[in-house]
Amino acid sequence: MSHKTALVTGASEGIGLEFCKLLAARGYHLILVSRRQALLQEIAQQLEERHPGIRCTVIAADLAQPQAAETLFNKVKAQQLQVDFLINNAGLLQNGFFVKLSLAKQEAMMQVNVVALTCLTHLFANDMASRKSGHILNLASTAAWMPIPNENVYAATKAFVLSFTQALADEMAALNSGVTISALCPGYTATKMMDNPDQGATLKISSDMMMAPAVVAEIGLSGCLAGKVTIIPGLSNKFVTLLSHLLPKMTFAKILGAFYRKNLV
Ligand SMILES: NC(=O)c1ccc[n+]([C@@H]2O[C@H](COP(=O)([O-])OP(=O)(O)OC[C@H]3O[C@@H](n4cnc5c(N)ncnc54)[C@H](OP(=O)(O)O)[C@@H]3O)[C@@H](O)[C@H]2O)c1
C-alpha cells in the first residue's frame, strides 16, 4: 500500500471529495484544501477512521484570492509535507449573459480556474521534478473543446486548462522530469455545480445526461496514474469532443448557444 501524499483542491464536495475517498482507499495521505475548514475537518476525521494508517491534513484556502497558491505552498512546506500527487480540482462556474453577470464573480472564476491552478502547478511541478517523480491532474471539462455562449468565460478558462496541460505534459517529458501531467475533461456531472444559485443561472438538464462524480473521479485518477495526458470520461463526452473537431466552431457555438438559452433558468 502506497503512503504517498496527495493534495486535492476543492476537497469538500463533488468530484474533489470523491478523489479524496479514492486516494484514501489507495493508501495516500491527504492534504484537503477548500474554504470550509470545519467541513474539511469532518471529512478528514471520517477518512482517517475508515482507512487506518492514512493521515489527513486540512488547509483552508480561498483560491480566489491573489497569492493564495503561494500561501498554500508555503503552508505545505512549513508543515514539512511532501506532495507526490496534486489534483487541481477546485473550480467555479458562471452561467448567463456575460454583460449581465457580476464582473467580480467572473474575476474570481478566472482566478480559481486559471491563476491558482497555474501557480500551484508551477510550484509543485518544480518540487516534484527535483525528486524526479510526481503526478498532477488538472480539471478541465468538455467545455474546454468549444466556445459556449452564456457560459463563455467558464469555457474559456477550461480551454486554457486543457491547452496549458497538454503543452506542459510534453515539456515535462522532454525534461525527463519524472512528473506526469494530465487534464480530465468531464461532461455534466451530478454535483452542486449543476445546481448552484450562486452561479448566475442553472442549466436544467435531465439527470440521465449527468455522470456520477465517483465514476468521473475514478476514471480521472486511474487515467492520470497510467500517464494519460487527456482523459475524457464517458462515451457521450468523447462523442461531444469529437464533434468539436468536425463542426466549424461558430456552427457549434450557435447550436450550444440555443441549447443553453433554452435550458438556463
Ligand atoms: N460538475 C460538472 O458538471 C463538471 C463538469 C466538468 C468539469 N467540472 C470541473 O470539476 C471540478 C470540480 O467540480 P464539482 O462539480 O465537483 O464542483 P462543486 O461540487 O461545486 O465543488 C467545488 C469545490 O471547489 C471548492 N471551491 C470553490 N471555490 C473555491 C475557492 N475560492 N477556493 C477554494 N476552493 C473552492 C468548493 O469548496 P468550498 O466551498 O469549501 O470552498 C468545493 O469543494 C471543477 O473544476 C469543475 O469546473 C465539473
The ligand as an ORCA input file, in Angstrom:
! r2SCAN-3c Opt
* xyz 0 1
  N     -19.944     19.207    -12.250
  C     -19.724     19.264    -13.555
  O     -20.669     19.088    -14.375
  C     -18.343     19.485    -14.100
  C     -18.122     19.250    -15.469
  C     -16.860     19.464    -15.997
  C     -15.837     19.914    -15.174
  N     -16.064     20.133    -13.868
  C     -14.954     20.642    -13.059
  O     -14.690     19.748    -11.998
  C     -14.180     20.477    -10.875
  C     -14.972     20.115     -9.639
  O     -16.324     20.473     -9.892
  P     -17.545     19.974     -8.991
  O     -18.681     19.779     -9.913
  O     -17.119     18.888     -8.082
  O     -17.821     21.323     -8.161
  P     -18.603     21.577     -6.793
  O     -19.398     20.409     -6.408
  O     -19.265     22.910     -6.980
  O     -17.381     21.724     -5.758
  C     -16.460     22.752     -5.911
  C     -15.349     22.602     -4.894
  O     -14.442     23.698     -5.071
  C     -14.265     24.360     -3.835
  N     -14.082     25.776     -4.061
  C     -14.953     26.638     -4.656
  N     -14.469     27.877     -4.638
  C     -13.265     27.825     -4.017
  C     -12.294     28.793     -3.667
  N     -12.478     30.092     -3.946
  N     -11.175     28.400     -3.024
  C     -11.008     27.091     -2.705
  N     -11.893     26.124     -3.013
  C     -13.015     26.487     -3.649
  C     -15.531     24.059     -3.036
  O     -15.264     24.054     -1.648
  P     -15.577     25.249     -0.615
  O     -16.943     25.753     -0.909
  O     -15.443     24.558      0.710
  O     -14.503     26.258     -0.832
  C     -15.839     22.629     -3.475
  O     -15.101     21.715     -2.700
  C     -14.263     21.964    -11.258
  O     -13.007     22.403    -11.696
  C     -15.257     21.977    -12.391
  O     -15.074     23.072    -13.255
  C     -17.290     19.926    -13.300
*
